[in-house]
């Protein structure tokens, strides 16, 4: 390849790139936390006998899993904009990622819940536990242990998908990279460095979550 | 004996290596097709016409260039950000895409003589009553990501201490206008030519063209790979001939409805 790399311009702009990387991490961690909470509720709703709850959950899951992330983000920004609801790029991307994370994780969680024998629900009930206590002390700890790895996969996905924030002008890692490369036209250099940063972020997150798992589940994972 | 033969060997090697590295000009002629990159969401320089075919001033220039070279023309639609990657990866031979000729960018790509000069301008809803550029201070402003007017606005905002909080960037020129239309931003920065085109459409009848970005002429060139000096040389002559042969005026007439203004031609000559 007849291309001379100029790395110095990338290093000069490192603070801005790191700032963008921080925004990427920030939005995906938040999207993951909110997504997990909503997904647990949706999974319970989906297994609920009341038709309304299970239908709401089903519609959510179907839309989230069967439409492109790009479309969701665009809808959150320009789609709602057409109705006069103006989210900032950050909030638009965050809500789209939460929506998708929740949709995917619901199915994961539902599988987790269903892998726990129904006898355990009856056993807790016979010990006089309320249903909240049952979930809190018996079901959720086991369920989370079982679905921990699929959940971290979703986390990595959400970090990588946050790069679509560039579509709505969010200044996360990709958006910042795009802006910086347009000044110097050193596209390859900036994109390579951004790719390395994404790699490091996802590896750090995976490492962090395996540390967390070791503490939470005391080596039983 | 060996010593006597050495220069001959070198000479042979030199000849073969010259013929082995056909430059871009040779490549295009031998291929019989010119891959010409244009940004097609930037009317009237580049857009899709009612038949969904590429059209515009830049597309006319691609066709004129193809005609001069005696080759077919393949117009590739690019976003602002794809202009350089498309050249580096060899997808395009040349990008006629209103590329501002900054010295920073010239470290990476080769610029021809300028082929157009734009003014950067504000477009906003009439009720914003923007009289001067400084009226943007407390308004939400947007522009397309990776454009020179984005850079110019941000530089001006920083110099005036406005900060970046009121600024939104959009992925493309069309998205910026969509954002303005929906009211996500109060005003956007674009080029005078694009604004004039948009104001002719029904959607933007409540909008008006505002002040220009102060002290800035956007001089744009055609770009090609930086080391293809002979190719750039050819493109330079092409641009000179576009004006001399009247093709420039013809394209201008077609897309702007008037003869090319004398000050535009003068500016192109001054900026050579």
Interface residues (C-beta under 8 A of the other chain):
Chain A: X2 X3 X6 X78 X81 X82 X84 X86 X89 X166 X167 X168 X169 X171 X175 X178 X179 X181 X182 X183 X184 X185 X186 X187 X188
Chain B: X80 X81 X84 X85 X88 X102 X104 X105 X107 X108 X109 X142 X145 X146 X147 X150 X151 X168 X169 X170 X171 X175 X178 X179 X182 X183 X184 X227
